[in-house]
Amino acid sequence: MQLGRLGVWYSADKLGSADAVRGFAQTVERCGYTTLWYPEARGFESMSVGGFMLGATSRLNIGSSIASIYARDAFTSRRAMISLNTLYGDRFILGLGVSHMPMVEGLRGHTYEKPIPAMRRYLQALRGDEAEAAQWPICIAALRPLMLKLSAELTQGAIPYNTTPHHTAEAKKILGPDKWLAIEQKVTLETDPAVARGLGRKELSRYLVLDNYRNAWLQMGFTEADLADGGSDAFIDAMVLWGDAATVKAKLRAHFDAGATHVAIQPVHAEGDAKAREAILEALADT
């Protein structure tokens, strides 16, 4: 499977209705993006909405980013991945992650285990003794070095989230030249700094309370001061690229220059502003 150069990352939960999810997937395909990634949140179940978007499109790859390893056992994930690819022409990518303690223990009632051993056991059970497992379209949400090493060892590569081009360069060194490095990057076409940063702070507020991301950001070189009070301007500007289309495109290319094999843009806009979302997709499709 080829990821292609440019994709889109967006939550189906933000879209809400079946018609909106269908229309969004078709817009992403029409604009020429190769892959649409979606998270597992509190609304649509991951494999169900993945199958729905595959059925609504004809060429677009659909990837879970991520499906939680605590949401279904490894055998179920294996069968879902194989079933969706059999039914929809080899267009589904199983992106997995360890999620976050509040979602695992508070929401699902499971015990959150140490991330690396938990993911290793899960991947080994998912692969089993299947001869073709090394070619399966599986990748994992990896931010820090040990998880990146595991993604290179047992999957097609990594799908880092909330990162910088510097992190991309470091991740590429760990993954090597032949693995996927599919980066999520938030973007907005807002040119007013105050408005753009306001949108960014609102979007990032849910992540700033999660230890996994905070620890990763600190390792990337940000400080506790950068992460306080909604995030410093420098932190927000790194996490959410803003400006006119030419400016945002130039900033996106920094990930490719650092070694990314694929970049998935996440449109950031005022809540419910479908026109702004579509304008971002249209303007950045030729990055």
QUIUR-V392196 format. One record per run of one state. SS is the DSSP state (alpha for helix, beta for strand, coil for the rest). FROM is the first residue (numbers start at 1). LEN is the number of residues. If there is no record, write none. Layout:
# QUIUR-V392196
SS & FROM & LEN
SS & FROM & LEN
This chain:
# QUIUR-V392196
coil & 1 & 5
beta & 6 & 4
coil & 10 & 2
alpha & 12 & 4
coil & 16 & 2
alpha & 18 & 13
coil & 31 & 4
beta & 35 & 4
coil & 39 & 7
alpha & 46 & 11
coil & 57 & 4
beta & 61 & 4
coil & 65 & 2
beta & 67 & 2
coil & 69 & 5
alpha & 74 & 14
coil & 88 & 4
beta & 92 & 6
coil & 98 & 3
alpha & 101 & 7
coil & 108 & 7
alpha & 115 & 13
coil & 128 & 5
alpha & 133 & 3
coil & 136 & 2
beta & 138 & 3
coil & 141 & 4
alpha & 145 & 10
coil & 155 & 2
beta & 157 & 2
coil & 159 & 6
alpha & 165 & 11
coil & 176 & 4
beta & 180 & 9
coil & 189 & 4
alpha & 193 & 12
coil & 205 & 6
alpha & 211 & 10
coil & 221 & 3
alpha & 224 & 4
coil & 228 & 5
alpha & 233 & 7
beta & 240 & 3
coil & 243 & 2
alpha & 245 & 13
coil & 258 & 4
beta & 262 & 6
coil & 268 & 6
alpha & 274 & 11
coil & 285 & 3
